[in-house]
Each structure stands twice: as structure tokens, then as C-alpha cells.
Amino acid sequence: MQRIQINHEKCILCGRCAQVCTMHIIREKEDKMVAKDVDCIGCGHCVAVCPTGAVSLGGKGAITEDRFDAAVLQKQLPLLVRQRRSMRFFKDKPVSAQDIAPIMDMLRYAPTGKNRQSVGYVLLSGQALEDFVHYSYKLTDSVSSMNLFSSLYYDRGNDILFRNAPSVLIAYAPAEFYTAIVDVSIALTIFDLAAPLYGIGACWAGFLMNLANQDRHMTSRLNIAEGNKILGVLLIGHSDMDYVATPNRNDINLKVME
Ligand SMILES: Cc1cc2nc3c(=O)[nH]c(=O)nc-3n(C[C@H](O)[C@H](O)[C@H](O)COP(=O)(O)O)c2cc1C
């Protein structure tokens, strides 16, 4: 099937699809807009800009939905950004795929380099997480900066790696692609930001990301296809701490050069 399809009955030849096409593969030919398939990255800007719904991509037209309310978000988004917190206190119940379904659906729309959309996720809970916790603490013994972690955990119950989270969200992407780490970081940032809207708390797990980076076997243990790399980990759970004020931060470091 052709990737970009133009319904010539609906098309009014406004040319906007050609104007926005990142890959310059849409043009007007003999009073018709035509699109080449070759080089299409499937970004969907042609669909997004068409005023008559004439363009579809891979058989899918535009999603019918309200446009966002800038006035509301101008007030609400800064509050959300300031008030989201790294959550390290969780109710004693795992996060199910259903609990995070609305958030995961947003991640489908996260931007990715060349629109590759190749970030994958593993949601770990229960026995699978327990096994992963033990595996990870074993690994810390061979990392000099973390070699106290396992005794702190097993002797004192101080869980520095997982913060006793009932679930963990692991994100991976094809290792060879130069935007892989950014793709994963953008997706998990959206998750981290949206999570409090659904009563979910999240905390970036930098120590685990360091471990994953040093261990060749972690991906296969998690049944992640070869060629992928774990590039982001969030500890997640149902939040069990109320934060009531916003801590202050450094001034922004912005140099303007004109
Ligand atoms: C990339 C990254 C890695 C992090 N790794 C950890 C971690 O391993 N354990 C932890 O408890 N917090 C971790 N954090 C949370 C930071 O400590 C936290 O973002 C910072 O103290 C600011 O607090 P806030 O997120 O509540 O604003 C990490 C944050 C980021 C962005």
C-alpha cells in the first residue's frame, strides 16, 4: 500500500502538504497532488496540515479530536512541570499495564529522530521484578562506585537502586541509531510529567541505567531483541507521598547571542 495517499475528490490543491513535507516528496503534477513513497519517514505533517482531510498515511487519516487549549495549558503546564516530583514512596500494589495505558498512549506521539518510533518498553512487577532486583544488586558488587549497595540492601533494607518501587518501566531503543538515547529520554520525560495526573509516581533510576550500560546480559534477561539498548529506567508505583509546596531552583542559565 502506498504510504501517503491523497483523495483527489477531497483535495483542493492548496499545496500545503507539499509545503510542509520534510522530505520534499509531494508535488503538484497535472492538477493533482502526487506523493512518492520513497524516503517518506511517515511524520504525518501532510495529514496534519490538510484542511479537507484529503491526505492519509499508511491507510490512516487524521485523528478527530479537539485542539489543545493554550490558555488553560499556559496556566497548568508550568504548575505541572514545577510540581511533579521524583516519587520514592509507593503504595504496596504493582502498577498494571491498564493503570498506565493513558500515559503509554501519549508516548506513541513522542517525537523520535527520523520518526523511527522504535522505543520499546518493559513493565516489570511481581516475581519478575523480584528476580531483577536480585540480579541488579549482584551486579553492583562488580561496580566500584556501587559496591556498598548490596550490603546496604540485604543487611539494612536500604534499597538505593529501586526505592522499594512495586514496578519498574524500562525503555530501550536500537543502539546503533544516533538519536536513540534522546528518543528514550523524551518518551520517559513525557511519562514522568504525565504520571502524577493519574496518581502514578515516577523516579528516574540513574543507578540502574548505569548498571544496564555496563551489563551485556540485562537485555536478553528481559527478552529485549538483540541490537537494542536499555537507555532509560523509571521506578514507578501508586504515589504515597503528598508534596504541598514547590522547592525553588537555580536561575536559568541562558546566554542570548544576536
Ligand atoms: C537522569 C536522572 C537520573 C536519576 N537517578 C536517580 C536515582 O537513581 N535514584 C533516585 O532516587 N533519584 C534519581 N533521580 C532523581 C533526582 O535526584 C531528582 O530529579 C532531583 O533530585 C530533583 O528532584 P525532583 O525530581 O523531585 O524535582 C534521577 C533524575 C534524573 C533526571
The ligand as an SDF file (V2000), in Angstrom:
LIG
                    3D

 31 33  0  0  0  0  0  0  0  0999 V2000
   18.6530   11.0740   34.6820 C   0  0  0  0  0  0  0  0  0  0  0  0
   18.2260   11.0460   36.1260 C   0  0  0  0  0  0  0  0  0  0  0  0
   18.6420   10.0090   36.9460 C   0  0  0  0  0  0  0  0  0  0  0  0
   18.2110    9.9410   38.2800 C   0  0  0  0  0  0  0  0  0  0  0  0
   18.5470    8.8660   39.0320 N   0  0  0  0  0  0  0  0  0  0  0  0
   18.0340    8.7250   40.2830 C   0  0  0  0  0  0  0  0  0  0  0  0
   18.2780    7.5370   41.0520 C   0  0  0  0  0  0  0  0  0  0  0  0
   18.9730    6.6060   40.6190 O   0  0  0  0  0  0  0  0  0  0  0  0
   17.7050    7.4420   42.2750 N   0  0  0  0  0  0  0  0  0  0  0  0
   16.9260    8.4440   42.8070 C   0  0  0  0  0  0  0  0  0  0  0  0
   16.4150    8.2950   43.9190 O   0  0  0  0  0  0  0  0  0  0  0  0
   16.6670    9.5880   42.0910 N   0  0  0  0  0  0  0  0  0  0  0  0
   17.1980    9.7430   40.8570 C   0  0  0  0  0  0  0  0  0  0  0  0
   16.9240   10.8730   40.1100 N   0  0  0  0  0  0  0  0  0  0  0  0
   16.0520   11.9160   40.6730 C   0  0  0  0  0  0  0  0  0  0  0  0
   16.7980   13.2180   41.0010 C   0  0  0  0  0  0  0  0  0  0  0  0
   17.5100   13.0440   42.2050 O   0  0  0  0  0  0  0  0  0  0  0  0
   15.7430   14.3200   41.1050 C   0  0  0  0  0  0  0  0  0  0  0  0
   15.2200   14.5630   39.8120 O   0  0  0  0  0  0  0  0  0  0  0  0
   16.2790   15.6330   41.6510 C   0  0  0  0  0  0  0  0  0  0  0  0
   16.7290   15.4490   42.9780 O   0  0  0  0  0  0  0  0  0  0  0  0
   15.2220   16.7280   41.6470 C   0  0  0  0  0  0  0  0  0  0  0  0
   14.0610   16.3300   42.3630 O   0  0  0  0  0  0  0  0  0  0  0  0
   12.6430   16.3130   41.6280 P   0  0  0  0  0  0  0  0  0  0  0  0
   12.7250   15.3170   40.5120 O   0  0  0  0  0  0  0  0  0  0  0  0
   11.6550   15.9240   42.6670 O   0  0  0  0  0  0  0  0  0  0  0  0
   12.3780   17.6870   41.0960 O   0  0  0  0  0  0  0  0  0  0  0  0
   17.3760   10.9730   38.8090 C   0  0  0  0  0  0  0  0  0  0  0  0
   16.9810   12.0240   37.9720 C   0  0  0  0  0  0  0  0  0  0  0  0
   17.3840   12.0610   36.6520 C   0  0  0  0  0  0  0  0  0  0  0  0
   16.8950   13.1820   35.7610 C   0  0  0  0  0  0  0  0  0  0  0  0
  1  2  1  0
  2  3  1  0
  2 30  2  0
  3  4  2  0
  4  5  1  0
  4 28  1  0
  5  6  2  0
  6  7  1  0
  6 13  1  0
  7  8  2  0
  7  9  1  0
  9 10  1  0
 10 11  2  0
 10 12  1  0
 12 13  2  0
 13 14  1  0
 14 15  1  0
 14 28  1  0
 15 16  1  0
 16 17  1  0
 16 18  1  0
 18 19  1  0
 18 20  1  0
 20 21  1  0
 20 22  1  0
 22 23  1  0
 23 24  1  0
 24 25  2  0
 24 26  1  0
 24 27  1  0
 28 29  2  0
 29 30  1  0
 30 31  1  0
M  END
$$$$
